[in-house]
């Protein structure tokens, strides 16, 4: 019984890299969220009425920072769960498990792309701190590695289906 060595090892490595990157994204986004919640009351109290009642105001960064931090936090948490689930499913390396890993990987990639788009908008607007620049950079990197991970898992799905068809005697 031949297993897809190339796709399986690539999926393992990419899922481990994604797990680390998504953890870093989650930690930095959680710090930014906590920092924003703690400092927004004192900073927002001097703003005019529309800005004062805006629920996603962050004292650091620009007007895209609130959306970027929230979606980065969501993408990070979903990415961690997807990477752990993907590692478990790639370890099993059968068609149903790989289909599950491919579907969850695609969902995680789409959330990461949304977060990456907001990171690009925040870069365009400027005026961000060093921690936010780090979060922007890692979000852009993890969107690329998540794409490669999704492709490696999909290649594994195709190999598992071809192997199952070979075992059944169909070509």
N, C-alpha and C positions, 0 to 999 in steps of 0.2 A: 504494500500500500504506500504509494508515493505521496508525500506531502509537499506543498509548494514552499520550498525552502527560501527562495528569494523574497517572495511576497510576505511570507510569514515573518522572517527576520526583519524585513523593512518595516512591517506593521508594528512589531514589538518595539523596535528602536524609536520609531516616530511617536508611538503612544506613550512611551516613557518620557521622551523629550516634551511632548505636549502636557503630560501630567505635571512636570516641573514648571513649565512656562505658565500654565493655567493657575498653578498654586501661587506663583509670583504675582500674576495679574490680580488674583483674588486678594492677596495680602495688601498690595499697594492700593487697590480700589477700596478695600475696607478701611484702610487708614485714611484715605481721602474723604470717604463718607463720614467717618467719625470726626475728623478734623473740621469738615464742613458743618456738621450738626453742632459741634461745640462752639464754633466761632461765628456762625451765621446770625445768631440773635443780636450780638453786640454790633456786628457790621451792618446788618440789615436795618437796624433801628434808625439810622441816619438817612436811609434812602427814602425816595418818594413812595407814595402809596402803591402803585402797580408793582414796583420791584420788591417792596417790603412784604407783600402777601404772596409773591411768587414762591411756590414751595420748593423749587429746585435751585435756589440761589447758593452759590459757593463763594466764600470770601477770597479764594485764590483762583487763579486762572481767568477765564473769560466766560461769556454767556453760554458757551457750548460745554463747559466743564461739568455741570450738573448732569446733563444727559449722558455725557461720555462716561462719567464715573458710575452711574447707575447701570448702564448697559454693559460696562466692563465687568462690574461685579456679577451681574447675571450671567454673562458669557463665561466668566471664570469658574463660577460654581457649576454651571452646566458642563463646562469643559472638563472639570475634574471628574464629575460623575461619568461622563462619556468615556474618558480615558481609562478609568477603572473598569467600567463595563466592557470596553473594547479589549482590554488586556485579558479579562476573563473569557470573553468570546473567542478571541484569537487563539488562546490556549487550547480551547476545545477543537477549533479548526474543522467544523462541519458546516454545511450550507445554511441551516437555520440560524446557527449562532453568528455566522458571518453576515447574514442578512440583517440581523438585529444590530450588530456592530456598525454596519454600513449606514443604516437608517439613523441611528443615534449620532454617528459621526457627521452626517449631513446636516442634522439639526444644529449641532454644536458649531459647525462651520458657518452656517447662515447667521447665527447669533454673533459669532466672532467677526463676520464681515460687517454686520451692522455696527458693532463697536469700533471696528477699524475705520468705517466711514465717518463716524463721529470724531475719531482721533485725527483723521485728515482735516476735518472741519476745524477742530481746535488748533491744529498746527497752522492752518490758513489764517485764523483770527489772531494768533500770537498771544503774548503775555502769559505764558505758563511757567510754573516753577519747575525745578529740577525733578522732583518726584513725579509730576504729571508728564514731563517729557519722557521719563523712564517708562511710565505706564503706556504712553503713546507708542513708543518704540517696540516694547514687548508685545503689545496688541497687534501691531503690524506684522511682526515676526511670527507670532503664533497663528495668525490667519493663513500665512503661507504654509507653515508646518502642518496645520490642520487639513489644508487642501491635499498635501502629499500623503498624509495619513489616510484620508478618505479614499484617495486613489489606490493606495496599497491594499486597503481592506477590500475595495471593489475588485481588484485583481485577484485577491484570495477567493472571493465569491465565485468568480468565473472559473478559477482552477478547481474549486471544490465541486462545482456543478459538472465540469468536464470529467473529473475523476469519477463522480457518481454515475455519469452516463457510460463511461468506459466499463465500470464494474457491472452495469446492467446489460452490457453487450451491444449498446447502441452507439453509433458514431455520429 
